[in-house]
Amino acid sequence: MMAGSIQVSAHIEGMDEVLKRFRDPRVQAIAKKHMTDALIAVEGPAKLKAPVGVSGELRSQITHEVRPIGGDMEGVVGSPTIYAPHVEFGTGTQSDQPSGKGRHWPPAAALEVWAQRHGVKGGGKAVAYYIGRRGGLKPRKFLRGAWEETESRVIQHLERIVEDVRDFLRGGRLP
């Protein structure tokens, strides 16, 4: 899983039938196409919701990946940046995860460029102090927000896997 990704499960009626036929590369191609479409539906809003920061690295690094897991398939949307989970879920007492952590004091050096670009007196040390005093960073929910916004579209894409595989198995054309 990518450093900054969330896990979501969905049950699609008829998917068991698809999985029985999953060894057929033509069925895999159908599933991968619709899985990719579903992930792209989440990726776009996630990029729009992600904070830009100084470099725009978090936003630009949000991507999707379809990968085989045994005889199954997994789709992931996330960012490989090390700080993506901290932005998504927040940190310290501000985090919306039941971590039980106390205050979060980020490393001042990591905030130095941001502080300079925003004209903060005291630089990264002052920003780190402010974040620590308030308990940490508030969650930005760029991935979870994108999922909530697109969940019904994602499920429609996944349901199309079942429909298209059934059509294909009945002698229809590949989509």
C-alpha positions as CSV (number, residue, x, y, z in Angstrom):
1,M,0.0,0.0,0.0
2,M,1.2,3.5,-0.7
3,A,2.3,5.6,2.3
4,G,-0.7,7.8,2.1
5,S,-3.6,5.6,1.0
6,I,-6.8,4.5,2.6
7,Q,-8.4,1.1,2.4
8,V,-12.0,0.8,1.3
9,S,-13.9,-2.4,0.5
10,A,-17.0,-2.9,-1.6
11,H,-19.2,-5.9,-2.2
12,I,-20.4,-6.2,-5.7
13,E,-23.2,-8.7,-6.5
14,G,-22.0,-11.2,-9.1
15,M,-18.3,-10.6,-8.5
16,D,-17.8,-14.2,-7.3
17,E,-18.7,-15.3,-10.9
18,V,-16.2,-12.9,-12.3
19,L,-13.5,-14.2,-10.0
20,K,-14.1,-17.8,-11.0
21,R,-13.3,-16.7,-14.6
22,F,-10.4,-14.4,-13.5
23,R,-7.7,-16.6,-14.9
24,D,-8.8,-15.7,-18.5
25,P,-6.7,-12.8,-19.6
26,R,-9.7,-11.3,-21.5
27,V,-11.6,-11.2,-18.2
28,Q,-8.6,-9.7,-16.4
29,A,-8.5,-6.9,-19.1
30,I,-12.2,-6.1,-18.6
31,A,-11.7,-6.0,-14.8
32,K,-8.5,-3.9,-15.1
33,K,-10.2,-1.3,-17.4
34,H,-13.1,-0.7,-15.1
35,M,-11.0,-0.8,-12.0
36,T,-8.7,1.8,-13.6
37,D,-11.7,4.0,-14.4
38,A,-12.9,3.7,-10.8
39,L,-9.5,4.7,-9.4
40,I,-9.2,7.7,-11.8
41,A,-12.7,8.8,-10.6
42,V,-11.2,9.1,-7.0
43,E,-7.7,10.3,-8.0
44,G,-9.0,13.6,-9.7
45,P,-11.0,14.9,-6.7
46,A,-8.2,13.7,-4.3
47,K,-5.7,15.9,-6.2
48,L,-8.1,18.9,-6.0
49,K,-8.6,18.4,-2.3
50,A,-4.9,17.9,-1.4
51,P,-3.1,20.9,0.0
52,V,-0.5,22.3,-2.4
53,G,2.1,23.3,0.3
54,V,5.4,24.7,-0.9
55,S,6.3,22.4,-3.7
56,G,3.0,20.8,-4.7
57,E,4.7,17.4,-4.2
58,L,1.8,15.8,-2.3
59,R,-0.8,16.8,-4.9
60,S,1.5,15.9,-7.9
61,Q,2.4,12.5,-6.4
62,I,-1.2,11.3,-6.0
63,T,-1.7,8.4,-8.4
64,H,-3.5,5.2,-8.8
65,E,-2.3,1.6,-9.3
66,V,-4.1,-1.6,-10.2
67,R,-2.2,-4.7,-9.0
68,P,-2.8,-8.4,-8.9
69,I,-3.1,-10.0,-5.4
70,G,-3.1,-13.8,-5.8
71,G,-6.1,-14.6,-8.0
72,D,-7.6,-11.2,-7.2
73,M,-7.1,-7.6,-8.1
74,E,-6.5,-4.6,-5.9
75,G,-6.8,-0.9,-6.7
76,V,-5.1,1.8,-4.8
77,V,-5.2,5.6,-4.9
78,G,-2.7,7.4,-2.7
79,S,0.6,9.2,-2.5
80,P,4.1,7.8,-1.8
81,T,5.1,10.9,0.1
82,I,6.1,10.1,3.6
83,Y,4.0,12.9,5.1
84,A,0.7,12.0,3.2
85,P,-0.7,10.0,6.1
86,H,0.0,12.9,8.5
87,V,-1.9,15.3,6.2
88,E,-4.8,12.9,5.6
89,F,-5.3,11.9,9.2
90,G,-3.8,14.7,11.2
91,T,-1.3,14.3,14.0
92,G,-1.1,14.3,17.7
93,T,-4.2,15.5,19.6
94,Q,-5.6,16.9,16.3
95,S,-5.6,13.5,14.6
96,D,-9.0,11.9,13.9
97,Q,-7.4,8.4,14.5
98,P,-7.7,6.7,17.9
99,S,-4.0,6.8,18.4
100,G,-3.9,8.1,21.9
101,K,-0.8,10.2,21.1
102,G,0.0,13.4,22.8
103,R,1.1,16.6,21.2
104,H,2.9,16.4,17.9
105,W,6.1,18.5,17.4
106,P,7.2,18.3,13.8
107,P,10.8,18.7,12.9
108,A,11.6,22.4,12.3
109,A,13.9,21.7,9.4
110,A,11.0,20.1,7.4
111,L,9.1,23.4,7.7
112,E,11.9,25.9,7.0
113,V,11.2,26.4,3.3
114,W,7.4,26.8,3.9
115,A,8.1,29.4,6.7
116,Q,10.5,31.4,4.5
117,R,8.1,31.5,1.6
118,H,5.3,32.7,3.9
119,G,7.5,35.2,5.7
120,V,7.2,33.6,9.1
121,K,9.5,35.3,11.6
122,G,11.5,32.6,13.4
123,G,11.4,30.2,10.4
124,G,10.6,26.6,10.6
125,K,11.2,26.5,14.4
126,A,8.4,29.0,15.0
127,V,6.0,27.0,12.8
128,A,7.0,23.7,14.5
129,Y,6.4,25.4,17.9
130,Y,2.9,26.7,16.8
131,I,1.9,23.2,15.5
132,G,3.2,21.6,18.7
133,R,1.4,24.1,21.0
134,R,-1.9,23.4,19.3
135,G,-1.4,19.6,19.6
136,G,-0.5,18.8,16.0
137,L,-1.9,19.1,12.5
138,K,-5.6,18.9,11.7
139,P,-6.7,16.2,9.3
140,R,-7.2,17.4,5.7
141,K,-9.1,14.3,4.5
142,F,-8.1,14.7,0.8
143,L,-8.4,10.9,0.1
144,R,-11.3,10.1,2.3
145,G,-13.1,13.2,1.0
146,A,-12.5,12.1,-2.5
147,W,-13.9,8.7,-1.7
148,E,-17.0,10.1,-0.1
149,E,-17.6,12.3,-3.1
150,T,-17.1,9.6,-5.7
151,E,-18.3,6.4,-3.9
152,S,-21.4,5.9,-6.0
153,R,-19.5,6.4,-9.3
154,V,-16.8,4.0,-8.2
155,I,-19.3,1.3,-7.4
156,Q,-20.9,1.9,-10.8
157,H,-17.6,1.3,-12.5
158,L,-17.1,-1.9,-10.5
159,E,-20.6,-3.2,-11.3
160,R,-19.7,-2.7,-14.9
161,I,-17.0,-5.4,-14.5
162,V,-19.7,-7.9,-13.7
163,E,-22.0,-6.8,-16.5
164,D,-19.3,-6.8,-19.1
165,V,-17.9,-10.2,-18.0
166,R,-21.3,-11.7,-18.1
167,D,-21.9,-10.3,-21.6
168,F,-18.5,-11.6,-22.7
169,L,-19.2,-15.1,-21.3
170,R,-22.5,-15.2,-23.1
171,G,-20.6,-14.7,-26.4
172,G,-20.6,-10.9,-26.5
173,R,-17.8,-8.7,-27.6
174,L,-15.2,-7.2,-25.3
175,P,-15.9,-3.7,-24.3
